[in-house]
Amino acid sequence: MKMDEVKTGEIFCMGGSKTYPKLKLDVGCVDIRDEIARRDEAHTRSFDCELMTEKEIEAEFKKYGMTIDDVKSLKRELGIRFN
């Protein structure tokens, strides 16, 4: 799927790498690990990406001592801060 098909609030990865999950925003996306926002530019809309399941998200953030509830809280915080 292309990035412009991802809905706001969904977590996805680009290039098949699940180590840097991104959160889709109204205005682009933000890297959840590094908290680096990318505003919606024309060239990013065509990037190939894949939605991540809750199990994949949980497994990735478990490496950093985070629970799924921690991730959901961070997701809300990032959505507010960057949207």
C-alpha positions as CSV (number, residue, x, y, z in Angstrom):
1,M,0.0,0.0,0.0
2,K,1.1,3.6,-0.4
3,M,1.5,6.0,2.4
4,D,-1.4,8.2,1.3
5,E,-3.7,5.1,1.8
6,V,-2.8,4.8,5.5
7,K,-5.4,6.4,7.8
8,T,-4.6,8.9,10.5
9,G,-3.8,7.1,13.7
10,E,-2.5,3.9,12.1
11,I,1.0,2.6,12.7
12,F,2.9,1.5,9.7
13,C,6.5,0.7,8.5
14,M,8.3,1.7,5.4
15,G,10.6,-0.5,3.3
16,G,9.6,-3.6,5.2
17,S,11.7,-2.5,8.3
18,K,9.5,-2.8,11.4
19,T,12.3,-1.4,13.6
20,Y,11.2,2.2,12.9
21,P,7.4,2.2,13.2
22,K,5.6,5.4,12.0
23,L,2.4,7.0,13.1
24,K,0.2,8.5,10.4
25,L,-0.8,12.1,11.2
26,D,-3.2,14.4,9.6
27,V,-0.2,16.3,8.3
28,G,2.3,13.5,7.5
29,C,3.8,11.0,9.8
30,V,6.1,10.8,12.9
31,D,8.7,8.2,13.7
32,I,7.5,6.7,17.0
33,R,10.9,5.7,18.2
34,D,12.8,8.9,17.3
35,E,9.8,11.3,17.4
36,I,10.9,12.9,14.2
37,A,7.9,14.3,12.3
38,R,7.8,14.4,8.5
39,R,5.2,16.8,7.0
40,D,3.1,15.5,4.2
41,E,5.2,16.3,1.1
42,A,4.3,15.1,-2.4
43,H,7.1,12.6,-2.7
44,T,6.3,10.8,0.6
45,R,2.7,10.0,-0.5
46,S,4.0,7.4,-3.0
47,F,6.2,5.5,-0.5
48,D,5.5,1.8,-0.1
49,C,4.4,0.9,3.4
50,E,2.8,-1.8,5.4
51,L,0.4,-1.6,8.4
52,M,1.7,-3.2,11.5
53,T,-0.4,-5.5,13.7
54,E,-0.7,-4.9,17.4
55,K,1.4,-8.0,18.0
56,E,4.2,-6.6,15.8
57,I,4.0,-3.3,17.6
58,E,4.1,-5.0,21.0
59,A,7.1,-7.1,20.0
60,E,9.1,-4.2,18.7
61,F,8.5,-2.0,21.7
62,K,9.0,-4.8,24.2
63,K,12.7,-4.5,23.3
64,Y,12.7,-1.1,24.9
65,G,10.8,-2.1,28.0
66,M,7.5,-0.7,26.9
67,T,4.1,-2.3,27.1
68,I,1.3,-2.0,24.6
69,D,-0.4,0.5,26.9
70,D,2.8,2.6,26.9
71,V,2.7,2.6,23.1
72,K,-0.9,3.6,23.0
73,S,-0.2,6.5,25.4
74,L,2.8,7.6,23.3
75,K,0.6,7.3,20.2
76,R,-2.0,9.7,21.7
77,E,0.8,12.1,22.9
78,L,2.5,12.2,19.5
79,G,-0.9,12.7,17.7
80,I,-1.6,15.7,19.9
81,R,1.9,17.2,19.7
82,F,2.4,16.9,16.0
83,N,-1.1,17.2,14.5
